[in-house]
Amino acid sequence: MIRITTRPYSPQDADNLIAAGIHPVLARVYAARGLLKSTELASELSSLIAPSGLLHIDAAAVYLADAIAAGKKMVIVADYDCDGATACAVGLRGLRMLGATVDYIVPNRFEYGYGLTPEIVELTIREKAPDIIVTVDNGIASIEGVAAAAQHGIDVVVTDHHLPGDALPDARVIVNPNQPLCGFPSKNLAGVGVMFYVLLALRAELRKRGVFDAASQPKLDVLLDLVALGTVADVVKLDANNRILVAQGLKRMRAGRMHVGIAALFRAAGREARRATPFDLGFAVGPRLNAAGRLADMALGIECLTTDDEGRAWAIAQELDAINRARRDIEAGMQDTALNLLDDFNPQDRRTISVFDPSWHQGVIGIVASRLKDKFYRPTITFAPGDEGLIKGSGRSIPGFHLRDALDLVSKHAPNLIIKFGGHAMAAGLTIRADALEAFSQAFEAVGQDWLTQNQLERVVETDGMLEDAYYSTQFISLMEDQVWGQGFAPPVFCDHFRVLTQRILKEKHLKLLLEKDGRKYDAIWFGHAEAMPDHIKLAFRLDANEYNGVTKVQLMVEHAEPA
């Protein structure tokens, strides 16, 4: 069941924003997203929250500055997704700019799994011989791995953003906005954002020591294209602070001042960097980078982001594009299998989905979980074969159901069911015994039955109400595109009644419409929907500037439609 609603907002808040010079439509859009002051729209770097608010960041800066002065070798242990790859690239480039000797290692997810495990510590010692290990986008749950490093006399600096468990690793220092007692106002930094903040603090410490002054210090803002990509691709909430990081990164991309690897990924995706949007990062550039970690080895993706050789970057970007196409083929087959397995699934009877197939690919189950969650609007976990006797799951959730907390509750109620787990509110991963799938499925469903009401299981398309005729214009679209929209700061969706003049199916799966309202005609397209519409419809839509044969026209991108 899907219903269209209008986001509530305070007219007084909207009037205050209008008085501050905000466009009247954007004023109500912002007010509906809880934005109260025009200063929250600031995109300059000077408006970033200061690094000092992050617990232990000054200690991390002092420790790393001492390590640089002593010539110690650091090795970054990265995660194998887009956030991990960009965080690794930011760490490598930034630490080298600041004088460090630094290398990296990224676990192959199929051999070593996630995080700083004792096995990864052994591999790092064998291949890289570090004095210090720095984790990026992982480490907050790596209690055994940090202990293993300590046994070899290696200090670990944890930089992470994931939610901690009941205990923290005994690391030399931990920087994570979500660790206990950290008062940092933005809990939504991605792993790459945390690493960028550590570099800012380290540079300040080196300035204090006289290594640099304001004129000679390295310009860390050159890393912001990488920070923006990792932040958007990790689907963290784009609060005011993250919007600044993303806006600054997009500004560099549009000006052509990005790293050659990101430029190559734009080219491979057939997108124009000069018109870069968060949508491009999340749905074109990010997936090509992620594909390496899903099907091959994320070292390839990290090389793409750290090389300064344009030819090498382009060769890797083409390779990543080919891997991404293979990923799409695998995903399509897995989705078909999943829908067959769920053929008799009745959403009225179930609050959650847990599904496994022995043919499934570990690297792609997360995407399939996301697709099933979208289709059935239920918290979904998909499982693929893991090591001997084990299966690995990847989950995606819906608003109101905190997935990591749900897994935590299952593990407390049935301590032997889950071998390990971790993640966020909306996405999480876990490992269980293959023979425990049915028991886990029942325990997970019990949490769903307890936590979720029928109302929460109804998909709601939130809109910003009607749009006045005057704003169906490319000028208004340009104004909207100047703002950074994304997770937690949704792009405007409008709603109105239209008459359907013509409709046809494109490529057997997309509905192309010609609509009429108040005597004006509008082109519209509904991707992934091939069912005919009645003559009069209520439409939830986004505005898009569609360029064809050198002419730019307004097009409505359909989010949902129902008979009027």
C-alpha positions in Angstrom: 0.0 0.0 0.0 1.4 3.4 -1.0 -0.1 6.8 -0.1 0.9 10.3 -0.9 1.2 12.9 1.9 2.3 16.5 2.2 5.1 17.3 4.6 3.9 19.6 7.3 5.8 22.8 8.0 5.4 26.0 10.0 4.4 29.0 7.9 6.1 31.2 10.4 9.4 29.4 9.9 9.0 29.7 6.1 8.2 33.4 6.4 11.4 33.9 8.5 13.4 32.2 5.7 11.7 34.4 3.0 12.6 37.4 5.1 16.2 36.2 5.0 16.1 36.3 1.2 15.2 32.6 0.5 13.0 31.9 -2.6 9.4 31.4 -1.3 9.0 27.8 -2.6 12.4 26.8 -1.2 11.5 28.5 2.1 8.6 26.1 2.7 10.7 23.1 1.4 13.4 23.9 3.9 11.0 24.6 6.7 9.4 21.2 6.1 12.9 19.6 6.6 13.4 21.3 9.9 15.7 24.0 8.7 15.1 27.2 10.7 17.9 29.6 9.8 19.4 30.6 6.5 22.8 30.1 8.1 22.2 26.3 8.0 22.4 26.6 4.2 26.0 27.9 4.4 28.4 26.0 2.2 31.7 27.7 2.9 34.4 25.7 4.7 34.6 28.3 7.5 31.1 27.2 8.6 32.3 23.6 9.3 32.1 22.4 12.9 35.5 22.7 14.5 37.5 19.4 14.8 38.1 20.0 18.5 34.5 18.8 19.2 35.5 15.3 18.3 36.4 13.3 21.4 40.2 12.3 21.5 40.9 14.1 18.1 43.6 16.3 19.8 45.2 13.2 21.3 45.2 11.5 17.8 46.8 14.6 16.3 49.6 14.7 18.9 50.2 11.0 18.6 50.4 11.1 14.8 52.6 14.2 14.8 55.0 12.4 17.2 54.9 9.4 14.8 55.7 11.6 11.8 58.6 13.2 13.7 60.0 9.8 14.6 59.7 8.5 11.0 57.4 5.7 12.0 55.7 3.7 9.3 51.9 3.8 9.3 49.6 1.4 7.4 46.0 2.2 6.8 43.5 -0.7 7.1 40.5 0.2 4.9 37.0 -1.0 4.5 36.1 -2.4 1.0 33.2 -0.1 0.1 33.1 3.4 -1.4 33.4 5.1 1.9 36.3 2.9 2.9 38.1 3.4 -0.4 37.7 7.2 -0.3 38.7 7.4 3.4 41.8 5.3 2.5 42.6 7.7 -0.4 42.1 10.7 1.8 44.3 9.2 4.5 47.1 8.2 2.1 47.1 11.5 0.3 46.6 13.7 3.4 49.1 11.9 5.6 51.8 12.0 2.9 51.1 15.8 2.4 51.8 16.2 6.1 55.1 14.3 6.0 54.1 10.7 7.0 55.4 7.5 5.7 52.2 5.6 5.0 51.0 2.6 3.1 47.6 0.7 3.1 46.0 -2.7 2.9 42.3 -3.5 2.2 40.9 -6.9 3.1 39.5 -9.0 0.4 35.9 -9.4 1.8 35.7 -13.0 0.7 38.9 -14.1 2.4 39.0 -12.0 5.5 35.6 -10.4 6.0 35.1 -7.0 7.5 37.3 -4.9 9.9 40.6 -5.2 11.6 40.6 -9.0 12.5 43.6 -10.9 13.9 44.0 -12.4 10.5 44.3 -8.9 8.9 46.8 -7.9 11.5 49.0 -10.9 10.6 48.6 -10.1 6.9 49.5 -6.5 7.5 52.6 -7.4 9.5 53.7 -9.9 6.9 53.2 -7.7 3.9 53.7 -4.1 5.2 55.7 -4.3 8.5 54.0 -1.3 10.2 54.8 0.5 13.4 51.3 1.9 13.6 48.0 0.7 12.1 45.3 3.4 11.3 41.8 2.1 10.6 39.4 4.0 8.3 35.7 3.3 8.2 36.2 0.4 10.5 37.8 -0.6 13.8 35.2 0.4 16.5 34.2 -3.3 16.8 37.7 -4.8 16.3 38.4 -5.8 19.9 40.3 -9.0 19.0 42.2 -7.3 16.1 43.5 -4.4 18.2 44.5 -6.9 20.9 46.4 -9.0 18.3 48.2 -5.9 17.1 49.2 -5.0 20.7 50.7 -8.4 21.1 53.1 -7.6 18.3 53.9 -4.1 19.8 51.8 -2.3 17.2 49.7 0.7 18.2 46.2 1.1 16.5 44.6 4.4 15.8 40.9 3.8 15.1 39.0 6.3 12.9 35.4 5.1 12.3 31.8 6.3 12.3 29.9 3.0 12.9 28.0 2.5 16.1 30.0 0.8 18.9 29.0 -2.3 20.7 29.0 -2.8 24.5 32.8 -2.7 24.7 35.4 -0.6 22.8 38.7 -1.9 21.5 41.8 -1.1 23.6 43.3 1.1 20.9 45.9 3.8 21.3 43.2 6.4 20.4 39.7 6.2 19.0 38.1 9.0 16.9 34.5 8.3 16.2 31.6 10.8 16.6 29.4 7.9 17.8 31.5 6.6 20.6 30.3 7.1 24.2 30.8 10.6 25.6 31.6 12.2 22.3 29.7 15.5 22.1 30.4 16.3 18.4 27.2 17.9 17.1 27.2 15.9 13.8 26.9 12.2 14.5 26.5 11.7 10.7 30.1 12.0 9.5 31.0 9.2 7.1 34.2 7.3 7.6 35.9 9.6 5.0 34.6 12.6 6.9 36.2 11.4 10.2 39.5 10.8 8.4 39.4 14.3 6.9 38.7 15.8 10.3 41.7 13.9 11.8 43.9 15.4 9.1 42.6 18.9 9.9 43.5 18.4 13.6 46.9 16.9 12.7 47.7 19.9 10.4 46.8 22.3 13.2 49.1 20.4 15.6 52.0 20.5 13.1 51.4 24.3 12.8 51.6 24.6 16.5 55.0 22.8 16.4 56.3 25.2 13.7 56.4 22.5 11.0 54.2 24.7 8.8 52.8 28.1 9.0 49.5 29.4 7.5 51.2 30.1 4.2 53.3 26.9 3.8 50.8 24.3 5.2 49.4 21.8 2.7 45.9 22.7 1.3 43.7 19.8 2.5 40.7 21.2 0.6 42.1 19.4 -2.4 40.8 16.2 -0.8 37.2 17.4 -0.7 36.1 15.7 -4.0 37.0 12.4 -2.4 35.2 13.4 0.9 32.0 14.3 -1.0 32.0 11.0 -3.0 32.4 8.8 0.1 29.9 10.8 2.1 27.1 10.6 -0.5 27.9 7.0 -1.5 27.7 5.8 2.1 24.1 7.3 2.4 24.8 9.0 5.7 22.4 11.8 6.6 23.3 15.1 4.9 23.0 17.3 7.9 24.3 20.9 7.7 27.9 19.8 8.3 27.9 17.0 5.7 26.2 19.3 3.2 29.2 21.7 3.5 31.6 18.8 2.8 29.6 17.6 -0.2 29.0 21.2 -1.6 32.7 21.9 -1.5 33.5 18.6 -3.2 30.9 19.2 -5.9 32.3 22.7 -6.5 35.7 21.3 -7.2 34.3 18.7 -9.6 32.3 21.3 -11.5 35.4 23.5 -11.8 37.4 20.5 -13.1 39.7 20.5 -10.1 39.1 16.9 -9.0 41.5 14.0 -8.8 42.1 12.2 -12.1 40.5 9.0 -10.8 37.2 10.7 -10.1 37.3 12.5 -13.5 37.8 9.1 -15.1 34.9 7.5 -13.2 32.6 10.3 -14.4 33.7 9.7 -17.9 33.3 5.9 -17.6 29.7 6.5 -16.3 28.9 8.8 -19.2 28.3 11.8 -16.8 29.6 15.3 -17.0 31.6 16.4 -14.0 30.9 20.1 -14.8 27.3 19.4 -13.9 28.0 17.0 -11.0 25.2 16.4 -8.5 24.9 14.2 -5.4 22.7 11.9 -7.6 25.7 11.3 -9.9 27.9 10.4 -7.0 25.4 8.1 -5.4 24.1 6.3 -8.6 26.9 6.6 -11.2 30.4 7.2 -9.7 29.9 5.4 -6.4 28.5 2.1 -7.7 31.5 1.8 -10.2 33.9 2.2 -7.3 31.8 -0.1 -5.0 31.8 -2.8 -7.7 35.5 -3.5 -7.1 34.8 -4.4 -3.5 31.7 -6.4 -4.3 33.2 -8.7 -7.0 36.9 -8.2 -7.1 39.4 -6.4 -4.9 38.9 -2.8 -3.6 42.7 -2.2 -4.0 41.8 -1.5 -7.7 39.3 1.2 -6.6 41.8 2.7 -4.2 44.5 2.8 -6.9 42.0 4.7 -9.1 41.6 7.3 -6.4 45.3 7.6 -5.5 47.0 7.6 -8.9 48.0 10.9 -10.5 48.5 9.3 -13.9 45.5 10.1 -16.2 46.1 7.1 -18.5 46.2 4.7 -15.6 43.1 6.2 -14.0 41.2 5.9 -17.2 42.3 2.2 -17.7 41.2 1.4 -14.1 37.9 3.3 -14.5 37.1 1.2 -17.6 37.9 -1.9 -15.7 35.6 -0.8 -12.9 32.9 0.0 -15.3 33.1 -3.6 -16.8 33.0 -5.0 -13.2 30.0 -2.9 -12.5 28.2 -4.3 -15.6 29.0 -7.8 -14.4 27.6 -6.9 -11.0 24.4 -5.7 -12.6 24.0 -9.1 -14.4 24.6 -11.1 -11.3 22.2 -8.8 -9.3 19.4 -9.3 -11.9 19.7 -13.1 -11.7 19.7 -13.0 -7.9 16.7 -10.7 -7.8 14.8 -13.2 -10.0 15.7 -16.1 -7.7 14.7 -14.0 -4.6 11.3 -13.2 -6.1 10.7 -16.9 -6.9 11.7 -17.8 -3.3 9.2 -15.1 -2.1 6.5 -16.1 -4.5 4.1 -17.0 -1.6 5.3 -14.2 0.6 2.3 -12.3 2.0 3.2 -8.9 3.4 0.1 -8.9 5.6 1.5 -11.9 7.5 5.1 -10.8 7.9 7.0 -7.7 9.2 10.4 -8.8 8.0 12.1 -10.8 5.3 15.1 -13.2 5.7 16.0 -15.1 2.5 19.0 -17.3 1.4 20.1 -19.1 -1.7 23.2 -21.2 -2.0 24.0 -19.8 -5.5 24.1 -16.1 -4.3 27.2 -13.9 -4.4 28.3 -12.4 -1.1 29.3 -9.1 -2.7 25.9 -8.4 -4.2 23.4 -9.5 -1.4 23.3 -6.0 0.0 22.0 -4.6 -3.2 19.4 -7.4 -3.5 18.3 -6.7 0.1 17.8 -3.1 -0.9 15.7 -4.0 -3.9 13.5 -6.4 -1.9 13.1 -3.8 0.9 11.9 -1.3 -1.8 9.5 -3.8 -3.3 7.9 -5.2 -0.2 8.7 -2.3 2.2 9.9 -4.6 5.0 13.3 -4.8 6.8 15.1 -7.4 4.7 18.2 -9.5 5.2 19.6 -11.6 2.3 22.1 -14.4 3.0 24.8 -16.0 0.8 27.2 -18.9 1.6 30.2 -17.9 3.7 32.9 -20.1 5.2 32.3 -23.8 5.9 29.0 -24.1 7.6 28.4 -20.3 7.8 26.2 -17.9 5.9 26.7 -14.1 5.6 23.8 -11.7 5.6 23.4 -8.1 4.5 20.4 -6.2 5.6 18.5 -3.0 4.7 15.8 -1.4 6.7 12.9 1.1 6.6 12.3 4.2 8.7 11.5 3.4 12.3 13.3 0.0 12.5 16.9 0.4 13.7 18.5 -2.6 12.1 21.7 -2.8 14.1 19.7 -2.5 17.4 17.3 -5.2 16.1 20.3 -7.6 15.6 21.6 -6.7 19.0 18.3 -7.6 20.5 18.2 -10.9 18.7 21.7 -11.7 19.9 20.7 -10.9 23.5 17.6 -13.0 23.4 19.3 -15.9 21.6 23.0 -15.5 22.4 24.2 -18.4 20.2 22.3 -17.4 17.0 24.5 -14.7 15.6 28.3 -15.2 15.4 29.0 -11.5 14.7 27.1 -8.4 13.4 27.5 -4.6 13.0 26.2 -1.7 11.1 23.8 1.3 11.2 20.1 2.0 11.6 19.4 1.4 7.9 22.0 -1.1 6.9 23.8 -3.9 8.7 25.7 -7.1 8.2 26.0 -10.4 10.1 27.3 -14.0 10.1 25.3 -17.0 11.3 25.5 -20.8 11.1 23.8 -22.1 8.0 21.7 -24.4 10.2 20.5 -21.5 12.3 18.7 -19.6 9.5 15.2 -20.7 10.4 15.7 -19.9 14.1 17.3 -16.5 13.2 14.4 -15.8 10.8 11.9 -16.4 13.5 13.8 -14.3 16.1 14.2 -11.4 13.7 10.5 -11.6 12.8 9.6 -11.5 16.5 11.5 -8.2 16.8 9.6 -6.9 13.7 6.3 -7.9 15.2 7.1 -6.2 18.4 8.6 -3.0 17.0 6.6 -2.2 13.8 3.0 -1.0 13.6 0.9 -1.5 10.5 1.2 2.2 9.7 5.0 2.0 9.6 4.7 -0.8 7.0 2.8 1.5 4.6 5.0 3.2 2.2 4.5 7.0 2.3 5.5 9.2 -0.6 6.2 12.6 1.1 5.7 15.7 -1.0 6.0 19.4 -0.7 2.5 20.0 -2.0 1.5 21.9 -5.1 3.9 24.0 -7.2 2.7 27.2 -8.7 2.6 27.3 -12.5 5.3 30.0 -12.7 8.0 27.7 -11.2 7.7 24.9 -13.8 10.8 26.4 -15.3 14.5 25.6 -16.0 15.4 28.7 -13.9 13.7 27.3 -10.8 15.3 23.9 -11.5 18.7 25.6 -11.6 17.9 27.3 -8.2 17.1 23.9 -6.7 20.2 22.3 -8.1 22.4 24.8 -6.3 21.5 23.1 -3.0 22.9 19.8 -1.8 20.0 17.3 -1.5 20.3 13.7 -0.3 19.8 11.3 2.6 17.9 13.1 5.4 17.6 16.3 3.3 15.4 14.9 0.5 15.1 16.8 -2.8 11.8 18.5 -3.4 8.9 16.4 -4.5 5.7 18.2 -5.6 2.2 16.9 -6.0 -0.8 17.9 -8.2 -3.6 16.7 -10.4 -3.0 16.3 -14.2 -4.9 15.1 -17.2 -3.2 12.3 -19.2 -3.1 13.3 -22.9 -0.9 10.5 -24.3 1.1 7.6 -22.8 3.5 5.0 -24.3 5.9 2.4 -23.0 9.7 2.8 -23.6 12.0 -0.2 -23.7 9.1 -2.3 -22.3 9.7 -0.9 -18.8 9.3 2.9 -18.6 6.1 4.9 -19.0 6.4 8.1 -21.1 3.5 10.6 -20.6 2.2 13.9 -22.0 0.3 15.6 -19.2 -1.9 18.8 -19.1 -2.7 21.1 -16.2 -4.3 24.6 -16.4 -3.9 24.6 -20.1 -0.2 23.8 -20.0 1.4 20.6 -21.3 4.3 18.8 -19.6 6.4 15.8 -20.6 6.8 13.2 -17.8 8.5 9.8 -17.3 8.0 7.1 -14.8 11.1 4.8 -14.7 10.5 1.2 -14.0 6.7 1.4 -14.4 5.0 0.0 -17.4 1.3 0.0 -16.4 -1.1 2.4 -18.1 -2.6 5.3 -16.3 -6.3 6.5 -16.2 -7.2 9.8 -17.8 -6.9 11.8 -14.6 -4.2 11.3 -12.1 -2.8 12.6 -8.8 1.0 12.8 -9.3 4.0 13.0 -7.0 7.0 14.2 -9.1 10.4 15.9 -9.2 11.3 18.5 -11.7 14.1 17.8 -14.2 15.7 19.8 -16.9 15.8 17.4 -19.9 18.3 18.3 -22.6 17.6 16.9 -26.1 19.0 18.1 -29.5 20.4 21.3 -27.8 17.0 22.2 -26.4 16.4 22.1 -22.6 12.8 21.5 -21.4 11.1 20.9 -18.1 10.3 17.2 -17.5 8.4 15.7 -14.6 10.1 12.6 -13.0 7.3 10.6 -11.6 7.7 9.3 -8.0 4.2 7.9 -7.7 0.8 8.3 -9.4 -2.7 7.2 -8.6 -6.2 7.8 -10.0 -7.6 11.2 -9.2 
